[in-house]
Amino acid sequence: MNLQQEIINAADRIHPHIRETYFDRSFSFSELLNGNVWFKLENNQVTGSFKARGALNKLLSLTDTEKNMGVVSASTGNHGAAVAYAAGELNIKCTIYVPNDASPAKLSNMKNFGARVETFGNDCVEAEKRARDVSVSTGETYVSPYNDRYVIAGQGTLGFEIASQCDHLDTIIVSVGGGGLIGGTASYLRSIWPDIEVIGCSPENSAVMIHSINAGKVLDMESKPTLSDGTAGGVEMDSITFPICRDMIDESILVTEDEIKEAMVMYMQHEHQLIEGAAGTAVATLIKKKEDLKGKNVGVVICGGNISLDIIRSILH
């Protein structure tokens, strides 16, 4: 696929339904590097996360017949809210499957956007299998959180925006889960700035894509609990994001839970905005790499801001 062109098409397609988020230069973090640090503020995106971009591009690509049949997905958080929002914008029937232990706050968020929420299974894998089975039996379109070219192109519109918001970046730092965000964003930015360094980062407790790239194949690995729940979990064996991430990521960084927590506190203290753990992972990587990034122009994707009061209390404790 010509991903660059698909991203340009996606940017035009989703523009009426999303916010062009600020690419904000940080005084305190720029001083830390003796350079320039910009934060791409997707915590201010509709639904509080970049996920709205991919979900909208996917649903806008459906035929009228497919839209009339409805969509189905599985999620414990940001992806589910994004699909629900996109479906509501386009008047498409939407069902999201969630595991039994899904956060009540996140379920409420999905319902607020108009989704029908069904609980099934004890984890995300079981809920996702159920959603796929339902899709096959009912004819509803299954919306993957990352393993879909329209979703990847939608996430890549973030890179399209960044390229119009600054003259040049030396480095971009993006948190890595299933790989849709970094795959789309890095693909577009590298088409504009071929020498840009792409740093992918994950929590030590759940870094399936990064370990898979190092192994040369998608691994079936267990993930431990992490503050970075937005990037946690496995990668589908046939995921089209794997080869894109393998080709695009120049350096991969793993961060500890303490590093994520400290970065979140530091960011909230200096930037006066709430961020979730997956965004904290990217900030932690910036701090960890500060000596290597001295004097450079660095972009950091703040991928979301959906964080519960309980987690805020725990990191401030």
DARAQUI-V737073 format. One record per backbone hydrogen bond with DSSP energy under -1.0 kcal/mol. CO is the residue of the C=O (numbers start at 1). NH is the residue of the N-H. Records with the same first field share a line. If there is no record, write none. Layout:
CO=NH / NH
This chain:
1=3
2=6
3=7
4=8
5=9
6=10
7=11
8=12
9=13
10=14
14=17
19=21
22=41
24=39
26=30
27=31
28=32
29=33
30=35
33=295
36=298
37=26
38=300
39=24
40=42 / 302
41=44
42=45
45=48
48=305
49=52
50=53
51=55
52=56
53=57
54=58
55=59
56=60
63=67
64=68
65=69
66=70
70=141
71=95
72=143
73=97
77=81
78=82
79=83
80=84
81=85
82=86
83=87
84=88
85=89
86=90
87=92
93=71
94=116
95=73
96=118
97=75
98=120
99=102
103=107
104=108
105=109
106=110
107=111
108=112
109=113
110=115
111=114
116=96
118=98
121=100
123=127
124=128
125=129
126=130
127=131
128=132
129=133
130=134
131=135
132=136
133=137
134=138
135=139
141=72
146=148
148=152
149=153
150=154
151=155
152=156
154=157
155=158
156=160
157=161
158=162
159=163
162=165
170=197
171=299
172=199
173=301
174=201
179=183
180=184
181=185
182=186
183=187
184=188
185=189
186=190
187=191
188=192
189=193
193=196
197=172
198=250 / 251
199=174
200=253
201=176
202=255
203=206
205=224
207=211
208=212
209=213
210=214
211=215
212=216 / 217
227=229
228=231
236=239
239=242
241=245
242=246
243=247
244=248
245=249
251=200
253=202
255=204
256=260
257=261
258=262
259=263
260=264
261=265
262=266
263=267
264=268
265=269
266=270
267=271
268=272
276=280
277=281
279=283
280=284
281=285
282=286
283=287
284=288
285=289
287=290
289=293
293=296
296=36
297=170 / 171
298=38
299=173
300=40
301=303
302=42
303=50
304=276
305=307
308=312
309=313
310=314
311=315
312=316
